[in-house]
Amino acid sequence: MKISFVALLSGVSLLVLLQSCQQNTDKKAPLDGFTSGTAQFAADESFSPIIDEELYVFKALYPEANPVITYKPESEVVNNLLNDKVRVAILSRNLDTAELAVLKRRTLVADVNKFAVDAVALIVNQTSKDTTISVNEIKSMLKGQLKTDINIVFDNPNSSLVRYLKNLSGNQELKQKNIYALSSSKEVIKYVSTHPNSIGITGFSWLNDPDKDYAEAVDKVKIVGVKDEDNKIAPNEYFKPSQTTLVQHTYPLSRSLYMIDCTGRKGLGSGFASFLSSERGQRIILKSGLLPDSIPQREINITH
């Protein structure tokens, strides 16, 4: 009887051990596949309009796929990626050497896919008579070297747009009394729509097919033409952002969009990146007004 009890106890212990191992294996098993499951992404909030459009179509095509995208300022997105809170990020820049070194120490490799080009647009109130500006004038205004009573507004202080403007002007502070950081791109557009004496700086994607909550404000602003004196193609001409001026490199203020996948496997991150780069994904970008990384071919059927 004693031997049977010991055998029974050993059997139960073995069963518990096997179940525990199975649970640990399940915990380590991927929760997402190429077009299925759930995965957490972090994305630059500057690009939420176009990313939301892409996400809507992707999930419609693959109902079992559930990428959960959290929109944050660029600095927070990068921090989340480096601190292992997410393994997939969407940014308007590639990672720098120091950031890549952090990932390397964690034996993570960044798979980087460029999928679009966005323009940085300058907007003024529809009543404004100033409809052109040069790159040098923009730099001077951001440095505080050009005396003006015009208020310059952009989205929050930690955004990719602010980083872009700092790099453009060489001014890492942007603390002049007439320069203001608001809370979002929508707020920038709404501010300019009600303040004639202002210039707003925002991503071009926010001005195309706007949501109802700020569409009326978009109708009350106009886009400024920009001249780049250092442009060898047309140094004396002003250009507005468009797919044509972006592809011809005549509009001087632009930035690329990247999807960075550090999962190291063919999961939902690589699945969504593949969709963004596909003909379907690139056509969505083309329709939005941004410049696709690879312009889809246009098919023409000729019938007799």
Protein Blocks (a to p, Z undefined) as FASTA:
>chain_A
ZZmmmmmmmmmmmmmmmmmmmmmmmmmpcfbdfkgcjddddddfklmmmmmmmmmmmmmm
mmmbccddddddfklmmmmmmnopacbdcdfbdcdfklmmmmmmnopacddddfbdcddd
ddddfkbcbfbdcfklmmmmmnopagcfbdcddddfkbmklmmmmmmnopanlpafkbcc
dfbfklmmmmmmmmmbbcddddfklmgopafklmmmmmmgccdddddfklmklmmbccdd
dfklmmnomafbdcddddddfkopacfklmmmmmmmmmklmmmmmmnopacfbdcddddd
ddZZ
